Amino acid sequence: MLKYRLISAFVMIPVVIAALFLLPPAGFAIATLLVCMLAAWEWGQFCGFAARGQRVWLAVLCGLLLAVMLFTLPEYHHTARLPLIEFSLWASLGWWLAALLLVLFYPGSASLWRESKVLRLIFGFLTIVPFFWGMVALRSWHYDSNHYSGAIWLLYVMFLVWGADSGAYIFGKKFGKHKLAPKVSPGKTWQGFIGGLFTAAVIAWLYGTFAKLEVAPVVLLVSSIVAALASVLGDLTESMFKREAGIKDSGNLIPGHGGILDRIDSLTAAVPVFACLLLLVFGTV
């Protein structure tokens, strides 16, 4: 299993970096749309869609929705200050606050949505659609003056999430004693959680100190810590839905890693939350 995980990682990381830096915003948006369609396909399991055809239609509908939203924007839209993007990013903040309550009060909270496929579909779209727009908004940031500015910021968010996840694993392995959310994800501990946040803070401080940014260090630090918190919530939320669906992995598309959602669950929360804070709340457009 470890061998497959390492091979998959060595393949995926260069592909992700190449997509970030080599694709123009339109091409990057299409690539992200395809990833979101695969995520929607896997989310179908959380909604109780056992038939392959139902999940295919869910993926197609998700892709059509994102494509229609994309084509309604002006051709030249390298800004987050458009109603559609703003609404999606603000909706993300609302959804993840609601998801926090669902996780905190699980399994009791499941009684609110367990029997409703419609609610679980809405949860899926509130996870996937803002993630798409967060990716697109960050990639397009300052594209006029520097084609790679947005790519660097997206790569930063990914390193932030991966660093927080690695820090949580190391600290949890070394010092973990008290369970963070035993009814949702028994393997996570408070010590790992704090270690992950500490790692994220160090990454944000180093980046803010040594990189030449147009963003105040305190803005970067606050946005990064909240994004790191959101990444943990994204992971826990997917674990909650998988537990209710009775599955271990969201899919088997990536050997050794599971499905697309298993790889991007933290990013589905961290990316739109980071984009919302940086671009809208602090107004660093």
Residue frames as qw, qx, qy, qz and C-alpha x, y, z in Angstrom:
[[0.000, 0.884, 0.467, 0.000, 0.00, 0.00, 0.00],
 [0.309, -0.786, 0.102, 0.525, 2.82, 2.40, 0.88],
 [0.432, -0.092, 0.595, 0.671, 4.46, 1.69, -2.47],
 [0.194, 0.623, 0.647, 0.396, 1.30, 2.64, -4.36],
 [0.176, -0.920, -0.269, 0.224, 0.87, 5.79, -2.24],
 [0.391, -0.596, 0.300, 0.634, 4.42, 6.93, -3.02],
 [0.360, 0.160, 0.673, 0.626, 4.11, 6.18, -6.74],
 [0.073, 0.791, 0.578, 0.188, 0.78, 8.05, -6.93],
 [0.265, -0.876, -0.092, 0.392, 2.26, 11.02, -5.04],
 [0.410, -0.371, 0.459, 0.696, 5.29, 11.21, -7.35],
 [0.247, 0.389, 0.692, 0.556, 2.92, 11.25, -10.33],
 [0.061, -0.837, -0.541, -0.058, 0.29, 13.63, -8.94],
 [0.342, -0.744, -0.071, 0.570, 2.53, 16.36, -7.51],
 [0.274, -0.204, 0.458, 0.821, 4.27, 17.24, -10.82],
 [0.072, 0.508, 0.727, 0.458, 0.91, 17.10, -12.63],
 [0.201, -0.849, -0.450, 0.191, -0.67, 19.51, -10.12],
 [0.331, -0.623, 0.126, 0.698, 2.29, 21.92, -10.29],
 [0.256, 0.058, 0.626, 0.735, 2.31, 21.78, -14.10],
 [0.008, -0.691, -0.675, -0.259, -1.44, 22.53, -14.20],
 [0.275, -0.819, -0.275, 0.422, -0.96, 25.48, -11.84],
 [0.261, -0.648, 0.252, 0.670, 1.85, 27.14, -13.77],
 [0.231, -0.081, 0.713, 0.657, 1.42, 26.05, -17.38],
 [0.104, 0.592, 0.763, 0.236, -2.33, 26.26, -17.94],
 [0.056, -0.295, -0.059, -0.952, -3.92, 29.67, -18.61],
 [0.346, 0.000, 0.534, -0.771, -6.88, 30.61, -16.37],
 [0.752, 0.168, -0.148, -0.619, -9.45, 29.18, -18.82],
 [0.675, 0.225, -0.701, -0.038, -7.58, 25.90, -19.15],
 [0.104, 0.152, -0.791, 0.584, -7.07, 25.72, -15.40],
 [0.544, 0.018, 0.292, -0.787, -10.79, 26.34, -14.84],
 [0.807, 0.175, -0.386, -0.410, -11.65, 23.45, -17.20],
 [0.500, 0.217, -0.799, 0.254, -9.18, 21.14, -15.43],
 [0.141, -0.086, 0.655, -0.737, -10.64, 22.10, -12.05],
 [0.691, 0.072, -0.027, -0.718, -14.15, 21.54, -13.43],
 [0.746, 0.159, -0.626, -0.161, -13.20, 17.98, -14.37],
 [0.247, 0.137, -0.800, 0.530, -11.84, 17.37, -10.86],
 [0.396, -0.007, 0.395, -0.829, -15.11, 18.70, -9.42],
 [0.769, 0.102, -0.333, -0.536, -17.10, 16.35, -11.66],
 [0.600, 0.119, -0.775, 0.161, -15.12, 13.39, -10.29],
 [0.014, -0.079, 0.658, -0.749, -15.74, 14.69, -6.76],
 [0.609, 0.029, 0.074, -0.789, -19.47, 14.90, -7.50],
 [0.734, 0.118, -0.623, -0.243, -19.39, 11.33, -8.82],
 [0.416, 0.045, -0.799, 0.432, -17.95, 10.17, -5.49],
 [0.245, -0.067, 0.416, -0.873, -20.30, 12.37, -3.46],
 [0.664, -0.074, -0.423, -0.613, -23.15, 10.37, -4.96],
 [0.562, -0.084, -0.801, 0.188, -22.28, 7.56, -2.54],
 [0.065, -0.065, -0.559, 0.824, -22.91, 9.92, 0.39],
 [0.478, 0.057, -0.027, -0.876, -26.35, 10.63, -1.07],
 [0.644, 0.059, 0.705, -0.291, -27.21, 6.93, -1.28],
 [0.685, 0.576, -0.200, -0.398, -26.87, 6.68, -5.07],
 [0.695, -0.287, 0.648, 0.121, -25.69, 3.11, -5.44],
 [0.758, 0.511, 0.384, 0.129, -26.40, 2.85, -9.17],
 [0.527, -0.154, 0.302, 0.780, -23.54, 3.89, -11.43],
 [0.193, 0.572, 0.518, 0.606, -25.91, 5.69, -13.79],
 [0.284, -0.902, -0.326, -0.010, -27.24, 7.95, -11.02],
 [0.542, -0.636, 0.113, 0.537, -23.74, 8.99, -10.03],
 [0.460, 0.163, 0.464, 0.740, -22.79, 9.62, -13.65],
 [0.019, 0.774, 0.463, 0.432, -25.75, 11.95, -14.02],
 [0.441, -0.851, -0.158, 0.238, -24.80, 13.71, -10.80],
 [0.556, -0.334, 0.286, 0.705, -21.28, 14.31, -12.14],
 [0.296, 0.413, 0.532, 0.677, -22.66, 15.54, -15.49],
 [0.162, -0.876, -0.411, -0.191, -25.12, 17.91, -13.81],
 [0.515, -0.721, 0.003, 0.464, -22.35, 19.28, -11.59],
 [0.492, -0.081, 0.417, 0.760, -20.16, 19.87, -14.65],
 [0.138, 0.628, 0.542, 0.541, -23.00, 21.55, -16.55],
 [0.314, -0.896, -0.300, 0.090, -23.81, 23.81, -13.59],
 [0.509, -0.585, 0.167, 0.609, -20.18, 24.94, -13.27],
 [0.414, 0.166, 0.527, 0.723, -19.84, 25.38, -17.03],
 [0.008, 0.793, 0.500, 0.348, -23.00, 27.52, -17.23],
 [0.405, -0.862, -0.126, 0.279, -21.82, 29.62, -14.28],
 [0.555, -0.323, 0.326, 0.694, -18.42, 30.02, -15.93],
 [0.309, 0.353, 0.556, 0.686, -19.88, 31.14, -19.26],
 [0.104, -0.887, -0.440, -0.100, -22.11, 33.74, -17.59],
 [0.454, -0.681, 0.023, 0.574, -19.02, 35.65, -16.47],
 [0.340, 0.889, -0.182, -0.245, -17.45, 38.36, -18.62],
 [0.879, 0.383, -0.181, 0.220, -14.71, 37.09, -20.91],
 [0.401, 0.469, -0.431, 0.658, -12.17, 39.19, -19.03],
 [0.640, -0.664, -0.147, -0.357, -12.74, 38.44, -15.35],
 [0.640, 0.156, -0.546, 0.517, -9.44, 38.36, -13.47],
 [0.165, -0.369, 0.385, -0.830, -11.08, 39.51, -10.25],
 [0.164, -0.269, -0.918, 0.240, -13.05, 38.03, -7.37],
 [0.171, 0.333, 0.340, -0.862, -15.29, 41.12, -7.24],
 [0.387, -0.066, -0.607, -0.691, -18.04, 39.57, -9.33],
 [0.656, -0.260, 0.214, -0.676, -21.42, 38.73, -7.74],
 [0.930, 0.050, -0.310, -0.191, -21.30, 35.06, -8.71],
 [0.629, 0.253, -0.581, 0.451, -17.83, 34.49, -7.27],
 [0.126, -0.379, 0.455, -0.796, -18.49, 36.61, -4.19],
 [0.780, -0.226, 0.026, -0.583, -21.72, 34.77, -3.46],
 [0.901, 0.084, -0.426, 0.020, -20.03, 31.37, -3.81],
 [0.444, 0.300, -0.585, 0.608, -17.17, 32.31, -1.48],
 [0.341, -0.327, 0.370, -0.800, -19.48, 33.80, 1.16],
 [0.880, -0.120, -0.170, -0.427, -21.72, 30.73, 0.88],
 [0.727, 0.200, -0.601, 0.265, -18.67, 28.61, 1.62],
 [0.038, 0.315, -0.579, 0.751, -18.12, 30.38, 4.94],
 [0.656, -0.189, 0.157, -0.714, -21.75, 29.77, 5.87],
 [0.903, 0.059, -0.376, -0.202, -21.63, 26.11, 4.87],
 [0.600, 0.223, -0.648, 0.413, -18.46, 25.32, 6.81],
 [0.225, -0.294, 0.490, -0.789, -19.83, 27.00, 9.91],
 [0.830, -0.079, 0.001, -0.552, -22.90, 24.77, 9.56],
 [0.825, 0.208, -0.524, 0.050, -20.66, 21.75, 8.92],
 [0.162, 0.378, -0.671, 0.617, -18.80, 22.53, 12.15],
 [0.576, -0.195, 0.372, -0.702, -22.06, 22.20, 14.08],
 [0.910, 0.118, -0.242, -0.317, -22.90, 18.95, 12.26],
 [0.637, 0.314, -0.636, 0.301, -19.52, 17.49, 13.20],
 [0.070, -0.362, 0.599, -0.711, -19.60, 18.71, 16.80],
 [0.625, -0.074, 0.410, -0.660, -23.03, 17.22, 17.44],
 [0.707, 0.221, -0.603, -0.297, -22.57, 14.02, 15.41],
 [0.054, 0.178, 0.865, 0.466, -24.14, 11.42, 15.48],
 [0.158, 0.586, 0.628, -0.486, -27.19, 13.29, 16.81],
 [0.193, 0.576, -0.160, -0.778, -26.94, 15.87, 14.01],
 [0.010, -0.092, 0.866, 0.491, -27.23, 13.11, 11.40],
 [0.207, 0.493, 0.818, -0.213, -30.92, 12.76, 12.23],
 [0.217, 0.699, 0.098, -0.674, -31.42, 16.10, 10.45],
 [0.389, 0.627, -0.438, -0.513, -30.07, 14.89, 7.10],
 [0.346, -0.222, 0.908, 0.076, -29.68, 11.12, 7.21],
 [0.473, 0.416, 0.774, -0.056, -33.00, 10.43, 5.47],
 [0.362, 0.857, 0.148, -0.335, -32.85, 13.35, 3.05],
 [0.724, 0.180, 0.367, 0.555, -31.01, 12.84, -0.24],
 [0.231, 0.877, 0.207, 0.367, -31.86, 16.42, -1.18],
 [0.387, -0.908, 0.158, 0.019, -30.05, 17.84, 1.86],
 [0.748, -0.332, 0.418, 0.395, -27.01, 15.67, 1.21],
 [0.583, 0.532, 0.364, 0.495, -27.00, 16.85, -2.41],
 [0.018, -0.970, -0.053, -0.235, -27.13, 20.46, -1.23],
 [0.613, -0.705, 0.288, 0.210, -24.23, 19.77, 1.14],
 [0.767, 0.063, 0.424, 0.478, -22.30, 18.34, -1.79],
 [0.391, 0.740, 0.264, 0.479, -22.87, 21.35, -4.02],
 [0.264, -0.955, 0.066, -0.118, -21.98, 23.71, -1.14],
 [0.720, -0.483, 0.372, 0.332, -18.70, 21.81, -0.85],
 [0.684, 0.167, 0.488, 0.516, -17.79, 21.46, -4.52],
 [0.314, 0.831, 0.313, 0.335, -19.05, 24.68, -6.15],
 [0.208, -0.969, 0.136, 0.012, -17.29, 27.16, -3.79],
 [0.715, -0.370, 0.443, 0.395, -14.14, 25.02, -4.02],
 [0.611, 0.473, 0.433, 0.465, -14.24, 25.48, -7.80],
 [0.132, 0.931, 0.138, 0.310, -14.65, 29.25, -7.54],
 [0.524, -0.802, 0.226, 0.178, -11.99, 29.51, -4.83],
 [0.732, -0.086, 0.457, 0.498, -9.53, 27.74, -7.13],
 [0.445, 0.651, 0.388, 0.478, -10.48, 29.93, -10.10],
 [0.126, -0.982, -0.076, -0.121, -10.42, 33.19, -8.11],
 [0.587, -0.680, 0.315, 0.306, -7.01, 32.53, -6.59],
 [0.701, 0.106, 0.475, 0.521, -5.51, 31.36, -9.91],
 [0.329, 0.749, 0.350, 0.456, -6.71, 34.57, -11.61],
 [0.370, -0.875, -0.133, 0.283, -5.44, 36.86, -8.87],
 [0.140, -0.819, 0.314, 0.459, -3.24, 39.65, -10.34],
 [0.780, 0.220, 0.510, 0.289, -3.03, 37.72, -13.61],
 [0.394, 0.909, 0.099, 0.094, -2.75, 41.00, -15.53],
 [0.059, -0.909, 0.407, -0.061, 0.55, 41.97, -13.90],
 [0.103, -0.478, 0.871, -0.035, 1.98, 38.52, -13.25],
 [0.736, 0.062, -0.497, -0.455, 0.68, 35.34, -14.91],
 [0.622, 0.020, -0.754, 0.209, 2.12, 33.21, -12.10],
 [0.166, -0.358, 0.443, -0.805, 1.00, 35.23, -9.07],
 [0.779, -0.185, 0.060, -0.597, -2.21, 33.27, -8.56],
 [0.870, 0.136, -0.474, 0.014, -0.46, 29.96, -9.16],
 [0.335, 0.323, -0.636, 0.615, 2.01, 30.77, -6.40],
 [0.424, -0.279, 0.369, -0.779, -0.82, 31.59, -4.00],
 [0.902, -0.048, -0.164, -0.396, -2.66, 28.38, -4.79],
 [0.736, 0.225, -0.576, 0.275, 0.52, 26.39, -4.33],
 [0.001, 0.375, -0.556, 0.741, 0.97, 28.18, -1.00],
 [0.707, -0.222, 0.171, -0.649, -2.49, 27.09, 0.18],
 [0.926, 0.090, -0.349, -0.113, -1.74, 23.52, -0.85],
 [0.507, 0.310, -0.614, 0.519, 1.60, 23.54, 1.00],
 [0.303, -0.372, 0.400, -0.781, -0.18, 25.08, 3.99],
 [0.866, -0.137, 0.005, -0.480, -2.76, 22.28, 4.07],
 [0.874, 0.187, -0.430, 0.129, -0.20, 19.55, 3.42],
 [0.273, 0.415, -0.575, 0.649, 2.10, 21.02, 6.07],
 [0.515, -0.339, 0.329, -0.716, -0.71, 21.25, 8.63],
 [0.944, -0.023, -0.157, -0.288, -1.71, 17.68, 7.86],
 [0.729, 0.289, -0.518, 0.343, 1.88, 16.45, 8.21],
 [0.004, -0.434, 0.519, -0.736, 2.36, 18.42, 11.43],
 [0.735, -0.268, 0.151, -0.604, -0.84, 16.96, 12.84],
 [0.942, 0.083, -0.322, -0.050, 0.31, 13.45, 11.96],
 [0.538, 0.355, -0.556, 0.525, 3.77, 13.89, 13.51],
 [0.199, -0.376, 0.461, -0.779, 2.58, 15.61, 16.69],
 [0.825, -0.178, -0.001, -0.537, -0.35, 13.20, 17.01],
 [0.877, 0.147, -0.449, 0.090, 1.92, 10.19, 16.61],
 [0.420, 0.320, -0.557, 0.641, 4.40, 11.53, 19.17],
 [0.051, -0.094, 0.532, -0.840, 2.16, 13.15, 21.76],
 [0.519, -0.225, -0.382, -0.731, -1.43, 12.20, 20.88],
 [0.050, -0.070, -0.901, 0.425, -3.49, 11.11, 23.87],
 [0.304, 0.439, 0.532, -0.657, -6.80, 12.99, 23.80],
 [0.348, 0.399, 0.754, 0.389, -9.22, 12.29, 20.93],
 [0.043, 0.103, -0.129, -0.985, -10.36, 15.26, 18.88],
 [0.654, 0.112, -0.061, -0.745, -13.58, 13.84, 17.42],
 [0.264, -0.201, 0.942, -0.043, -13.79, 10.14, 18.37],
 [0.584, 0.408, 0.625, -0.317, -17.29, 9.66, 16.96],
 [0.563, 0.775, -0.053, -0.282, -16.24, 11.01, 13.56],
 [0.675, 0.569, -0.427, 0.193, -12.54, 10.20, 13.16],
 [0.822, -0.565, -0.034, 0.056, -11.06, 8.22, 16.07],
 [0.815, 0.115, -0.042, 0.566, -7.47, 8.62, 14.83],
 [0.206, 0.676, -0.041, 0.707, -7.29, 12.40, 15.29],
 [0.556, -0.484, -0.479, 0.476, -6.11, 13.90, 18.58],
 [0.099, -0.985, -0.132, 0.057, -6.07, 17.36, 20.15],
 [0.523, -0.597, 0.358, 0.491, -2.27, 17.20, 20.31],
 [0.512, 0.192, 0.607, 0.577, -2.12, 16.52, 16.58],
 [0.149, 0.863, 0.443, 0.192, -4.63, 19.29, 15.92],
 [0.270, -0.928, 0.067, 0.246, -2.54, 21.84, 17.85],
 [0.573, -0.341, 0.510, 0.544, 0.63, 20.58, 16.18],
 [0.453, 0.492, 0.589, 0.453, -0.95, 21.02, 12.77],
 [0.020, 0.968, 0.239, 0.072, -1.98, 24.61, 13.56],
 [0.458, -0.751, 0.267, 0.394, 1.52, 25.36, 14.87],
 [0.580, -0.003, 0.586, 0.566, 3.03, 24.01, 11.65],
 [0.297, 0.745, 0.492, 0.339, 0.63, 26.12, 9.57],
 [0.193, -0.970, -0.058, 0.139, 1.53, 29.23, 11.59],
 [0.543, -0.504, 0.425, 0.520, 5.26, 28.61, 11.03],
 [0.502, 0.320, 0.607, 0.527, 4.71, 28.17, 7.28],
 [0.111, 0.905, 0.367, 0.186, 2.65, 31.39, 7.13],
 [0.359, -0.877, 0.112, 0.299, 5.26, 33.32, 9.14],
 [0.575, -0.254, 0.523, 0.575, 8.14, 32.10, 6.98],
 [0.402, 0.530, 0.586, 0.463, 6.23, 32.87, 3.79],
 [0.032, -0.959, -0.274, -0.072, 5.17, 36.29, 4.99],
 [0.460, -0.775, 0.203, 0.383, 8.70, 37.13, 6.17],
 [0.461, -0.347, 0.592, 0.562, 10.78, 35.99, 3.22],
 [0.384, 0.467, 0.671, 0.430, 8.42, 36.21, 0.24],
 [0.013, -0.112, 0.067, 0.991, 7.76, 39.54, -1.43],
 [0.022, 0.547, 0.835, 0.052, 4.01, 39.90, -0.95],
 [0.104, -0.414, -0.172, -0.888, 1.41, 42.62, -1.42],
 [0.652, -0.560, -0.434, -0.270, -0.29, 41.31, 1.73],
 [0.256, -0.707, 0.449, -0.482, 0.38, 42.40, 5.31],
 [0.287, 0.220, -0.911, 0.197, 1.96, 39.58, 7.38],
 [0.312, 0.051, 0.692, -0.649, -0.85, 39.70, 9.94],
 [0.707, 0.302, -0.047, -0.638, -3.46, 39.30, 7.18],
 [0.594, 0.340, -0.713, -0.153, -1.58, 36.32, 5.79],
 [0.064, 0.169, -0.886, 0.426, -1.22, 34.77, 9.25],
 [0.502, 0.144, 0.485, -0.702, -4.92, 35.15, 10.14],
 [0.733, 0.359, -0.243, -0.524, -6.09, 33.88, 6.75],
 [0.469, 0.353, -0.809, -0.005, -3.69, 30.94, 6.92],
 [0.116, -0.093, 0.849, -0.506, -4.66, 29.84, 10.44],
 [0.631, 0.241, 0.320, -0.664, -8.38, 30.02, 9.63],
 [0.694, 0.410, -0.460, -0.372, -7.74, 28.09, 6.39],
 [0.252, 0.280, -0.905, 0.196, -5.81, 25.45, 8.35],
 [0.381, 0.067, 0.681, -0.622, -8.74, 25.17, 10.77],
 [0.710, 0.366, -0.019, -0.601, -11.08, 24.82, 7.81],
 [0.496, 0.404, -0.746, -0.188, -8.89, 22.09, 6.32],
 [0.051, -0.086, 0.922, -0.374, -9.32, 19.99, 9.47],
 [0.532, 0.281, 0.435, -0.670, -13.06, 20.58, 9.32],
 [0.632, 0.434, -0.393, -0.508, -13.16, 19.53, 5.65],
 [0.310, 0.265, -0.912, 0.043, -11.42, 16.27, 6.55],
 [0.197, 0.077, 0.814, -0.540, -13.74, 15.62, 9.49],
 [0.590, 0.336, 0.132, -0.722, -16.85, 16.44, 7.47],
 [0.621, 0.341, -0.605, -0.364, -15.98, 13.95, 4.75],
 [0.154, 0.145, -0.940, 0.268, -15.19, 11.35, 7.43],
 [0.408, 0.168, 0.567, -0.696, -18.64, 11.95, 8.90],
 [0.695, 0.375, -0.131, -0.600, -20.37, 11.42, 5.57],
 [0.483, 0.334, -0.802, -0.111, -18.27, 8.32, 4.83],
 [0.089, -0.062, 0.879, -0.464, -19.15, 6.89, 8.23],
 [0.577, 0.277, 0.360, -0.678, -22.84, 7.41, 7.55],
 [0.697, 0.447, -0.352, -0.437, -22.48, 5.82, 4.09],
 [0.905, -0.235, 0.352, -0.038, -20.58, 2.87, 5.56],
 [0.805, 0.525, -0.079, 0.266, -17.53, 3.26, 3.31],
 [0.699, -0.460, 0.039, 0.546, -13.82, 3.59, 4.08],
 [0.282, -0.231, 0.343, 0.866, -12.73, 5.55, 0.98],
 [0.436, 0.569, 0.152, -0.680, -14.73, 7.83, -1.29],
 [0.797, 0.548, -0.128, -0.221, -13.42, 5.89, -4.30],
 [0.820, -0.269, 0.390, 0.322, -10.50, 3.94, -5.71],
 [0.561, 0.826, 0.018, 0.057, -9.39, 6.24, -8.52],
 [0.158, 0.815, -0.511, 0.225, -5.97, 6.95, -6.98],
 [0.858, -0.024, -0.496, 0.134, -4.02, 3.78, -6.06],
 [0.562, -0.078, -0.518, 0.640, -3.07, 3.78, -2.39],
 [0.015, 0.034, -0.219, 0.975, -4.91, 7.04, -1.73],
 [0.256, 0.505, 0.725, -0.392, -8.57, 6.23, -2.32],
 [0.351, 0.726, 0.540, 0.241, -10.73, 8.66, -4.25],
 [0.258, 0.565, 0.087, 0.779, -10.57, 12.27, -5.37],
 [0.436, -0.782, -0.116, -0.429, -12.50, 13.45, -2.32],
 [0.848, -0.440, -0.112, 0.275, -10.09, 11.62, -0.04],
 [0.630, 0.092, 0.041, 0.770, -7.28, 13.76, -1.51],
 [0.098, 0.414, 0.127, 0.896, -9.05, 17.11, -1.73],
 [0.412, -0.687, -0.598, -0.031, -11.38, 16.98, 1.30],
 [0.438, -0.560, -0.212, 0.671, -9.18, 19.41, 3.25],
 [0.215, -0.046, 0.322, 0.921, -8.72, 21.67, 0.22],
 [0.100, -0.581, -0.665, -0.459, -12.47, 21.86, -0.48],
 [0.371, -0.839, -0.369, 0.151, -12.73, 23.82, 2.77],
 [0.517, -0.505, 0.053, 0.689, -9.34, 25.55, 2.94],
 [0.351, 0.180, 0.443, 0.805, -9.25, 27.00, -0.60],
 [0.069, -0.708, -0.463, -0.528, -12.60, 28.88, -0.64],
 [0.497, -0.800, -0.269, 0.200, -12.22, 30.00, 2.98],
 [0.545, -0.339, 0.154, 0.751, -8.70, 31.32, 2.32],
 [0.232, 0.353, 0.472, 0.774, -9.87, 33.00, -0.90],
 [0.234, -0.810, -0.478, -0.248, -12.86, 34.58, 0.86],
 [0.528, -0.734, -0.139, 0.404, -10.75, 35.98, 3.68],
 [0.508, -0.238, 0.280, 0.779, -7.88, 37.20, 1.53],
 [0.179, 0.274, 0.529, 0.783, -9.88, 38.59, -1.40],
 [0.255, -0.662, -0.505, -0.491, -13.15, 39.70, 0.18],
 [0.563, -0.731, -0.344, 0.176, -12.88, 40.09, 3.96],
 [0.506, -0.556, 0.082, 0.654, -9.47, 41.81, 3.91],
 [0.415, 0.874, 0.144, -0.210, -10.01, 43.21, 0.43],
 [0.332, -0.583, 0.557, 0.490, -6.58, 42.34, -0.95],
 [0.750, 0.531, 0.395, -0.004, -7.78, 42.16, -4.56]]
